[in-house]
């Protein structure tokens, strides 16, 4: 007869077996994680990227905002005012237009966020004590960037000019009025800024995910072999996978814009046809980038991780959550390489400013270039996979 193991020993053996099996499973998961380099890289890169971006790139008090100055007279007072404005660190004079029409074009295209107009006879009026007006026009499509600068403008200029006895001889009050005009969003309504931005943000997220899973889904389902056996080229495969989602993205954009206009009163001053065309270009650009991820990733999980990794800087560095002009130069350079940065300028300019294609030419060309680069990489990578 076999000897029966005591119950206490049985419990100990079961505990040891439980520990061995759990340990073996734990080791297995660590080995798989080490082999999955994309997932392992995400574990390191995501918190590191968030720390670097929030610590160095994000600034809710923007500085060196691009400013145009329409100087209709050359005087010591005008130069003192310009120096005082730049000393505030909020404004940086980048354009010197000659006419009011040129000022309007610079604001409509987004080249500058502020415009200062010093009228003719300004210094003479100050000397006579007439208190003339100094006009400051702000692009208020981003109320965070413009609001802080406008609210600080008067006190900062007064403080900077207080030591200039030629301008303020013993005075404590500015001898002229600073008239601030918030153009395109005079009430500073956040809906006018957020709703157009949501169009680009939602499209970026959904379009990336749709196509990032396209190739890896075919591989995991085992249908890629049948697809490769067909007389079809990589370009035809890519276009066949991208074009249907262009219509899906267009429907999404139409729904968001329609609800924004109907529920929140967001205006559309520009051409709907132009908005539709450039939105289609933006959708195609994101689909091309997502398709590129699908040719690089080995499975759907990696494709999702790559999409989220690309989506994060789009949200933080495009100007959607934080003022683009407030970021350091290196962060702005990264932001210029992201499709959402250019589309936010496009959609806000068309809807709120009524800008035309000439005003938005640079951003449209940037989107087109990004789309071509992504498509080229995707086709090249897909051919490598075929070999």
TACOR-V353269 format. One record per backbone hydrogen bond with DSSP energy under -1.0 kcal/mol. CO is the residue of the C=O (numbers start at 0). NH is the residue of the N-H. E is the energy in kcal/mol with one decimal. If there is no record, write none. Layout:
co;nh;e
CO;NH;E
CO;NH;E
This chain:
co;nh;e
5;9;-2.2
6;10;-2.3
7;11;-1.9
8;12;-2.7
9;13;-2.6
10;14;-2.3
11;15;-2.6
12;16;-2.5
13;17;-2.5
14;18;-2.4
15;19;-2.4
16;20;-2.6
17;21;-2.4
18;22;-2.5
19;23;-2.5
20;24;-2.3
21;25;-2.3
22;26;-2.6
23;27;-2.3
24;28;-2.2
25;29;-2.0
26;30;-2.4
27;31;-2.4
28;32;-2.5
29;33;-2.2
30;34;-1.9
31;35;-2.0
34;36;-1.6
35;39;-2.2
36;40;-2.6
37;41;-2.1
38;42;-1.8
39;43;-1.1
40;44;-3.3
41;45;-2.2
43;47;-1.3
44;48;-3.4
45;49;-2.4
46;50;-2.3
47;51;-2.4
48;52;-2.8
49;53;-2.5
50;54;-2.0
51;55;-2.5
52;56;-1.1
52;57;-2.1
64;91;-2.6
65;112;-2.6
65;113;-1.4
66;93;-2.5
66;94;-1.5
67;115;-3.1
69;117;-2.2
74;78;-2.1
75;79;-2.2
76;80;-2.3
77;81;-2.2
78;82;-2.4
79;83;-2.3
80;84;-2.5
81;85;-2.3
82;86;-2.0
85;88;-1.3
88;63;-2.8
89;64;-3.1
91;66;-2.5
94;68;-2.1
98;102;-1.5
99;103;-2.3
100;104;-2.0
101;105;-2.2
102;106;-2.1
103;107;-2.5
104;108;-2.2
105;110;-1.4
105;111;-1.3
112;138;-3.2
113;67;-2.6
114;136;-3.2
115;69;-3.4
116;134;-1.4
117;71;-2.3
118;121;-1.2
120;124;-2.0
121;125;-2.0
122;126;-2.4
123;127;-1.7
124;129;-2.7
125;128;-1.1
131;176;-2.7
133;178;-2.6
134;116;-2.8
135;180;-3.0
136;114;-2.3
137;139;-1.1
137;182;-2.7
141;145;-2.0
142;146;-2.3
143;147;-1.1
145;149;-2.6
146;150;-2.4
147;151;-1.2
151;155;-2.0
152;156;-2.6
153;157;-2.4
154;158;-2.3
155;159;-2.3
156;160;-2.2
160;163;-1.7
162;164;-1.1
163;167;-3.0
167;169;-1.4
176;133;-3.6
178;135;-3.1
180;137;-2.7
182;139;-2.3
184;187;-1.8
189;193;-3.1
190;194;-2.2
193;197;-2.3
194;198;-1.2
195;199;-1.1
196;200;-2.2
197;201;-2.7
198;202;-1.9
199;203;-2.3
200;204;-2.1
201;205;-2.5
202;206;-2.5
203;207;-1.8
204;208;-1.8
205;209;-2.6
206;210;-1.8
207;211;-2.2
208;212;-1.3
212;216;-2.1
213;217;-1.4
214;218;-2.0
215;219;-2.5
216;220;-1.9
217;222;-1.6
217;223;-1.3
222;226;-1.8
223;227;-2.7
224;228;-1.3
229;231;-2.1
232;236;-2.2
233;237;-2.5
234;238;-2.6
235;239;-2.3
236;240;-1.6
237;241;-2.0
238;242;-2.5
241;245;-1.0
242;246;-1.1
243;247;-1.3
244;248;-2.9
245;249;-2.2
246;250;-2.1
247;251;-2.2
248;252;-2.8
249;253;-2.2
250;254;-2.3
251;255;-2.4
252;256;-2.6
253;257;-2.5
254;258;-2.5
255;259;-2.4
256;260;-2.4
257;261;-2.5
258;262;-3.2
259;263;-1.1
259;265;-1.9
270;274;-2.0
271;275;-2.4
272;276;-2.4
273;277;-2.5
274;278;-2.0
275;279;-2.1
276;280;-1.8
277;281;-2.1
278;282;-2.6
279;283;-2.5
280;284;-2.0
281;285;-2.2
282;286;-2.4
283;287;-2.1
284;288;-2.0
285;289;-2.6
286;290;-2.4
287;291;-1.9
288;292;-2.0
289;293;-1.8
290;294;-1.3
291;295;-1.1
292;296;-2.8
298;302;-1.8
299;303;-2.3
300;304;-2.3
301;305;-2.5
302;306;-2.0
303;307;-2.4
304;308;-2.2
305;309;-1.9
306;310;-2.3
307;311;-2.0
309;313;-1.1
310;314;-1.9
311;315;-2.0
312;316;-2.9
314;320;-1.0
323;326;-1.4
327;331;-2.0
328;332;-2.3
329;333;-1.6
330;334;-2.5
331;335;-2.1
333;336;-1.2
334;337;-1.7
338;342;-2.1
339;343;-2.5
340;344;-1.3
341;345;-1.9
342;346;-3.2
343;347;-2.1
344;348;-1.9
345;349;-2.5
346;350;-2.2
347;351;-2.4
348;352;-1.4
348;353;-1.1
348;354;-1.8
349;269;-1.8
350;268;-2.2
355;359;-1.3
359;363;-2.3
360;364;-2.4
361;365;-1.9
362;366;-2.1
363;367;-2.1
364;368;-2.5
365;369;-2.4
366;370;-2.2
367;371;-2.2
368;372;-2.4
369;373;-2.3
370;374;-2.5
371;375;-2.4
372;376;-2.3
373;377;-2.4
374;378;-2.6
375;379;-2.4
376;380;-2.7
377;381;-2.3
378;382;-2.1
379;383;-1.7
380;384;-1.7
381;385;-2.0
382;386;-1.8
